């Protein structure tokens, strides 16, 4: 209890500290969605960034050097997910590992009932419930920050997984306050996930990335990307999904989407 109170006080203090001008310049230069936020949302975001940077460790991989640009570009996008809500700042996450471009991992996957395939695959990002870390490709991070309307954002995707983990499972259900919210969320998500799987199997074009048909956890992460990057289209084609995400995040990205500020 004492540690929790001390943490809360420290976080409050960090949120009220002056934001370094050189950091703000980097965010304004490299994170396109920032210019579309209201003045109050910008202030809140910068406060969350102060806490995030104080509590998370960054490490470069493959000879990559962590700079203020790297830290600001990642932190700003991650903290967009925290606006307007009580947050514990991705409590299971300690370290953010950054590669310069795509990176290779050894993977073993099932391709048949009793058949497994092993090989090397390239990735842009990953995280896990018990990893305590999150891995990103800097090339993908930069692209996502510069183009906030293409529906692809590796930072939003991987940090959405971190929100998913807050209920102690990787099931596509973030921490929801009430049983009523959980029931409403489950009904919408099950229907939307089934629809995406059907579209993927039949080859029908969809707004949502069909990678989301992999499982409910990936569906949530893909939906978060679309919610923040293509809100007009998502609200038009998947209004119930958009409404659930809007209630959870307590944001309406239509207000600051790329269409709003050109």
BABADREN-988659 format. One record per residue (C-alpha): residue in one letter; x, y, z. Coordinates in steps of 0.001 Angstrom, whole numbers. Example, Ala and Ser with C-alpha at 12.3 -4.5 7.8 and 13.67 -1.06 7.14 Angstrom:
% BABADREN-988659
<res:A, xx:12300, yy:-4500, zz:7800> $
<res:S, xx:13670, yy:-1060, zz:7140> $
//
This chain:
% BABADREN-988659
<res:X, xx:0, yy:0, zz:0> $
<res:X, xx:2763, yy:2439, zz:925> $
<res:X, xx:4683, yy:1571, zz:-2250> $
<res:X, xx:1541, yy:2116, zz:-4313> $
<res:X, xx:963, yy:5548, zz:-2769> $
<res:X, xx:4589, yy:6516, zz:-3309> $
<res:X, xx:4387, yy:5391, zz:-6941> $
<res:X, xx:1215, yy:7383, zz:-7498> $
<res:X, xx:2743, yy:10505, zz:-5963> $
<res:X, xx:5888, yy:10153, zz:-8049> $
<res:X, xx:3816, yy:9720, zz:-11192> $
<res:X, xx:1754, yy:12789, zz:-10357> $
<res:X, xx:4945, yy:14768, zz:-9821> $
<res:X, xx:6396, yy:13556, zz:-13123> $
<res:X, xx:3232, yy:14504, zz:-15017> $
<res:X, xx:3473, yy:18074, zz:-13762> $
<res:X, xx:7130, yy:18633, zz:-14625> $
<res:X, xx:7997, yy:20965, zz:-17521> $
<res:X, xx:8333, yy:18984, zz:-20715> $
<res:X, xx:11785, yy:19498, zz:-22286> $
<res:X, xx:11535, yy:21683, zz:-25374> $
<res:X, xx:13911, yy:19487, zz:-27360> $
<res:X, xx:11705, yy:16470, zz:-26675> $
<res:X, xx:8586, yy:18357, zz:-27737> $
<res:X, xx:10271, yy:19403, zz:-30972> $
<res:X, xx:11046, yy:15772, zz:-31773> $
<res:X, xx:7438, yy:14724, zz:-31177> $
<res:X, xx:6104, yy:17572, zz:-33298> $
<res:X, xx:8510, yy:16654, zz:-36078> $
<res:X, xx:8125, yy:12878, zz:-36115> $
<res:X, xx:4693, yy:11960, zz:-34681> $
<res:X, xx:2058, yy:13125, zz:-37148> $
<res:X, xx:-1085, yy:12540, zz:-35060> $
<res:X, xx:161, yy:14912, zz:-32338> $
<res:X, xx:-804, yy:18016, zz:-34313> $
<res:X, xx:-4418, yy:16864, zz:-34469> $
<res:X, xx:-4868, yy:16547, zz:-30703> $
<res:X, xx:-6627, yy:19186, zz:-28656> $
<res:X, xx:-4485, yy:21343, zz:-26361> $
<res:X, xx:-5709, yy:19452, zz:-23285> $
<res:X, xx:-4965, yy:16076, zz:-24874> $
<res:X, xx:-1475, yy:17225, zz:-25810> $
<res:X, xx:-819, yy:18269, zz:-22227> $
<res:X, xx:-2130, yy:14959, zz:-20892> $
<res:X, xx:-103, yy:12986, zz:-23425> $
<res:X, xx:3124, yy:14786, zz:-22547> $
<res:X, xx:2506, yy:14072, zz:-18866> $
<res:X, xx:2044, yy:10368, zz:-19566> $
<res:X, xx:5235, yy:10381, zz:-21647> $
<res:X, xx:7172, yy:11754, zz:-18662> $
<res:X, xx:6026, yy:8803, zz:-16536> $
<res:X, xx:6541, yy:6270, zz:-19321> $
<res:X, xx:10133, yy:7351, zz:-19936> $
<res:X, xx:10928, yy:7303, zz:-16239> $
<res:X, xx:9627, yy:3759, zz:-15761> $
<res:X, xx:10570, yy:1906, zz:-18956> $
<res:X, xx:14068, yy:971, zz:-20104> $
<res:X, xx:15087, yy:1146, zz:-23758> $
<res:X, xx:17763, yy:-1098, zz:-25254> $
<res:X, xx:19147, yy:-1105, zz:-28781> $
<res:X, xx:19681, yy:-4443, zz:-30534> $
<res:X, xx:21815, yy:-5398, zz:-33515> $
<res:X, xx:24097, yy:-2421, zz:-33015> $
<res:X, xx:21195, yy:58, zz:-32924> $
<res:X, xx:21683, yy:3187, zz:-30780> $
<res:X, xx:18801, yy:4511, zz:-28690> $
<res:X, xx:18373, yy:8266, zz:-29184> $
<res:X, xx:15866, yy:10813, zz:-27903> $
<res:X, xx:14105, yy:10577, zz:-31267> $
<res:X, xx:13634, yy:6833, zz:-30774> $
<res:X, xx:12352, yy:7237, zz:-27225> $
<res:X, xx:9985, yy:10098, zz:-28044> $
<res:X, xx:8556, yy:8479, zz:-31177> $
<res:X, xx:7786, yy:5222, zz:-29371> $
<res:X, xx:6577, yy:6781, zz:-26126> $
<res:X, xx:4213, yy:9245, zz:-27812> $
<res:X, xx:2482, yy:6518, zz:-29804> $
<res:X, xx:2277, yy:4130, zz:-26841> $
<res:X, xx:872, yy:6788, zz:-24520> $
<res:X, xx:-1904, yy:7669, zz:-26976> $
<res:X, xx:-3541, yy:4482, zz:-25681> $
<res:X, xx:-3598, yy:5890, zz:-22135> $
<res:X, xx:-5465, yy:9172, zz:-22625> $
<res:X, xx:-8626, yy:9828, zz:-20592> $
<res:X, xx:-8343, yy:6654, zz:-18513> $
<res:X, xx:-6932, yy:5589, zz:-15185> $
<res:X, xx:-3776, yy:3726, zz:-16078> $
<res:X, xx:-986, yy:1728, zz:-14499> $
<res:X, xx:1336, yy:2410, zz:-17451> $
<res:X, xx:1617, yy:-1091, zz:-18934> $
<res:X, xx:2559, yy:-2688, zz:-15593> $
<res:X, xx:3944, yy:-5926, zz:-17011> $
<res:X, xx:6403, yy:-4137, zz:-19274> $
<res:X, xx:9930, yy:-3312, zz:-18153> $
<res:X, xx:12063, yy:-3100, zz:-21291> $
<res:X, xx:11590, yy:-2003, zz:-24882> $
<res:X, xx:14042, yy:-3613, zz:-27299> $
<res:X, xx:14573, yy:-1843, zz:-30615> $
<res:X, xx:16129, yy:-3277, zz:-33779> $
<res:X, xx:17067, yy:-1030, zz:-36707> $
<res:X, xx:14850, yy:-2864, zz:-39225> $
<res:X, xx:13127, yy:-6222, zz:-39338> $
<res:X, xx:14695, yy:-8916, zz:-37196> $
<res:X, xx:14827, yy:-12691, zz:-37489> $
<res:X, xx:13555, yy:-15275, zz:-35025> $
<res:X, xx:13377, yy:-19036, zz:-35015> $
<res:X, xx:9780, yy:-20215, zz:-35064> $
<res:X, xx:8074, yy:-23577, zz:-34727> $
<res:X, xx:4478, yy:-23679, zz:-35907> $
<res:X, xx:1870, yy:-26356, zz:-36452> $
<res:X, xx:839, yy:-26867, zz:-40088> $
<res:X, xx:-1134, yy:-30094, zz:-39627> $
<res:X, xx:-2654, yy:-32266, zz:-36927> $
<res:X, xx:661, yy:-33928, zz:-36171> $
<res:X, xx:2938, yy:-31856, zz:-38376> $
<res:X, xx:5170, yy:-29021, zz:-37189> $
<res:X, xx:7343, yy:-26726, zz:-39267> $
<res:X, xx:10502, yy:-24988, zz:-38079> $
<res:X, xx:12197, yy:-22041, zz:-39713> $
<res:X, xx:13420, yy:-18479, zz:-39540> $
<res:X, xx:10887, yy:-15679, zz:-39921> $
<res:X, xx:11256, yy:-11912, zz:-40013> $
<res:X, xx:9274, yy:-9720, zz:-37643> $
<res:X, xx:8494, yy:-6057, zz:-37039> $
<res:X, xx:7502, yy:-6433, zz:-33396> $
<res:X, xx:6408, yy:-8802, zz:-30664> $
<res:X, xx:5624, yy:-9053, zz:-26990> $
<res:X, xx:4340, yy:-11672, zz:-24581> $
<res:X, xx:2464, yy:-11837, zz:-21314> $
<res:X, xx:5439, yy:-13172, zz:-19373> $
<res:X, xx:8250, yy:-11584, zz:-21391> $
<res:X, xx:8481, yy:-8318, zz:-19445> $
<res:X, xx:9702, yy:-6823, zz:-22705> $
<res:X, xx:8449, yy:-5582, zz:-26041> $
<res:X, xx:10401, yy:-5734, zz:-29314> $
<res:X, xx:10082, yy:-3216, zz:-32149> $
<res:X, xx:11616, yy:-2498, zz:-35531> $
<res:X, xx:12647, yy:1142, zz:-35697> $
<res:X, xx:11911, yy:1236, zz:-39419> $
<res:X, xx:8320, yy:166, zz:-38754> $
<res:X, xx:8017, yy:2547, zz:-35805> $
<res:X, xx:9036, yy:5531, zz:-37936> $
<res:X, xx:6673, yy:4577, zz:-40734> $
<res:X, xx:3751, yy:4229, zz:-38343> $
<res:X, xx:4444, yy:7589, zz:-36723> $
<res:X, xx:4774, yy:9398, zz:-40059> $
<res:X, xx:1640, yy:7909, zz:-41678> $
<res:X, xx:-1204, yy:7848, zz:-39149> $
<res:X, xx:-3894, yy:6752, zz:-41605> $
<res:X, xx:-2668, yy:3596, zz:-43355> $
<res:X, xx:-4056, yy:1233, zz:-40708> $
<res:X, xx:-595, yy:-122, zz:-39876> $
<res:X, xx:1119, yy:839, zz:-36642> $
<res:X, xx:3435, yy:-1592, zz:-34902> $
<res:X, xx:3612, yy:465, zz:-31697> $
<res:X, xx:-172, yy:606, zz:-31289> $
<res:X, xx:-384, yy:-3104, zz:-32134> $
<res:X, xx:2192, yy:-4321, zz:-29627> $
<res:X, xx:1094, yy:-1990, zz:-26835> $
<res:X, xx:-2495, yy:-3106, zz:-27406> $
<res:X, xx:-1238, yy:-6574, zz:-26472> $
<res:X, xx:124, yy:-5090, zz:-23257> $
<res:X, xx:-3338, yy:-3722, zz:-22462> $
<res:X, xx:-4754, yy:-7165, zz:-23215> $
<res:X, xx:-2376, yy:-8702, zz:-20657> $
<res:X, xx:-3712, yy:-6511, zz:-17834> $
<res:X, xx:-6471, yy:-9050, zz:-17088> $
<res:X, xx:-3769, yy:-11737, zz:-16666> $
<res:X, xx:-4561, yy:-13383, zz:-20009> $
<res:X, xx:-3863, yy:-12961, zz:-23712> $
<res:X, xx:-7476, yy:-13288, zz:-24804> $
<res:X, xx:-8335, yy:-10044, zz:-26547> $
<res:X, xx:-10065, yy:-8669, zz:-23457> $
<res:X, xx:-8362, yy:-5742, zz:-21697> $
<res:X, xx:-9113, yy:-4788, zz:-18113> $
<res:X, xx:-12800, yy:-3822, zz:-18051> $
<res:X, xx:-14303, yy:-2286, zz:-14935> $
<res:X, xx:-17673, yy:-4017, zz:-14711> $
<res:X, xx:-19350, yy:-7292, zz:-15556> $
<res:X, xx:-21768, yy:-5383, zz:-17783> $
<res:X, xx:-18862, yy:-4012, zz:-19812> $
<res:X, xx:-17343, yy:-7477, zz:-20126> $
<res:X, xx:-20614, yy:-8955, zz:-21439> $
<res:X, xx:-21101, yy:-6187, zz:-24000> $
<res:X, xx:-17465, yy:-6390, zz:-25095> $
<res:X, xx:-17587, yy:-10174, zz:-25484> $
<res:X, xx:-20745, yy:-10164, zz:-27590> $
<res:X, xx:-19400, yy:-7603, zz:-30059> $
<res:X, xx:-15894, yy:-9015, zz:-30283> $
<res:X, xx:-17013, yy:-12595, zz:-30827> $
<res:X, xx:-19266, yy:-11554, zz:-33698> $
<res:X, xx:-16638, yy:-9305, zz:-35304> $
<res:X, xx:-13902, yy:-11919, zz:-34923> $
<res:X, xx:-16092, yy:-14569, zz:-36547> $
<res:X, xx:-16851, yy:-12167, zz:-39397> $
<res:X, xx:-13155, yy:-11491, zz:-39987> $
<res:X, xx:-12328, yy:-15200, zz:-39955> $
<res:X, xx:-15041, yy:-15858, zz:-42509> $
<res:X, xx:-13719, yy:-13062, zz:-44725> $
<res:X, xx:-10188, yy:-14408, zz:-44412> $
<res:X, xx:-11245, yy:-17938, zz:-45368> $
<res:X, xx:-13267, yy:-16739, zz:-48358> $
<res:X, xx:-10767, yy:-14129, zz:-49547> $
<res:X, xx:-13226, yy:-11237, zz:-49229> $
<res:X, xx:-11424, yy:-7861, zz:-48900> $
<res:X, xx:-11766, yy:-6335, zz:-45436> $
<res:X, xx:-10899, yy:-3095, zz:-43681> $
<res:X, xx:-9347, yy:-5002, zz:-40799> $
<res:X, xx:-6027, yy:-6747, zz:-41376> $
<res:X, xx:-6792, yy:-10459, zz:-41708> $
<res:X, xx:-3863, yy:-11173, zz:-39380> $
<res:X, xx:-6480, yy:-10391, zz:-36774> $
<res:X, xx:-8213, yy:-13656, zz:-37727> $
<res:X, xx:-5345, yy:-15561, zz:-36066> $
<res:X, xx:-6905, yy:-15447, zz:-32595> $
<res:X, xx:-8834, yy:-13031, zz:-30308> $
<res:X, xx:-5627, yy:-11430, zz:-29012> $
<res:X, xx:-4479, yy:-10495, zz:-32516> $
<res:X, xx:-7989, yy:-9398, zz:-33399> $
<res:X, xx:-7934, yy:-6880, zz:-30552> $
<res:X, xx:-4518, yy:-5552, zz:-31574> $
<res:X, xx:-5519, yy:-5194, zz:-35232> $
<res:X, xx:-8771, yy:-3499, zz:-34212> $
<res:X, xx:-6847, yy:-972, zz:-32119> $
<res:X, xx:-4692, yy:-111, zz:-35148> $
<res:X, xx:-7804, yy:515, zz:-37251> $
<res:X, xx:-9548, yy:2426, zz:-34460> $
<res:X, xx:-6790, yy:5014, zz:-34198> $
<res:X, xx:-5613, yy:5040, zz:-37803> $
<res:X, xx:-8822, yy:4586, zz:-39831> $
<res:X, xx:-11594, yy:5712, zz:-37481> $
<res:X, xx:-13937, yy:7083, zz:-40159> $
<res:X, xx:-13917, yy:3806, zz:-42077> $
<res:X, xx:-14124, yy:1643, zz:-38951> $
<res:X, xx:-17069, yy:3595, zz:-37542> $
<res:X, xx:-18853, yy:3333, zz:-40905> $
<res:X, xx:-18241, yy:-365, zz:-41602> $
<res:X, xx:-17989, yy:-1747, zz:-38051> $
<res:X, xx:-20058, yy:636, zz:-35888> $
<res:X, xx:-20492, yy:-1765, zz:-32962> $
<res:X, xx:-16774, yy:-2541, zz:-32848> $
<res:X, xx:-15952, yy:1148, zz:-33029> $
<res:X, xx:-18418, yy:1914, zz:-30225> $
<res:X, xx:-16871, yy:-683, zz:-27895> $
<res:X, xx:-13365, yy:603, zz:-28520> $
<res:X, xx:-14521, yy:4184, zz:-28035> $
<res:X, xx:-16071, yy:3286, zz:-24671> $
<res:X, xx:-12929, yy:1468, zz:-23543> $
<res:X, xx:-10425, yy:4097, zz:-24644> $
<res:X, xx:-12762, yy:7005, zz:-23827> $
<res:X, xx:-11596, yy:8635, zz:-27042> $
<res:X, xx:-13076, yy:9342, zz:-30461> $
<res:X, xx:-10152, yy:9339, zz:-32919> $
<res:X, xx:-12388, yy:10780, zz:-35643> $
<res:X, xx:-11734, yy:14096, zz:-33888> $
<res:X, xx:-7986, yy:14023, zz:-34537> $
<res:X, xx:-7613, yy:11585, zz:-37425> $
<res:X, xx:-5522, yy:12356, zz:-40493> $
<res:X, xx:-8623, yy:13327, zz:-42466> $
<res:X, xx:-9196, yy:16149, zz:-40004> $
<res:X, xx:-5843, yy:17840, zz:-40467> $
<res:X, xx:-4839, yy:16775, zz:-43943> $
//
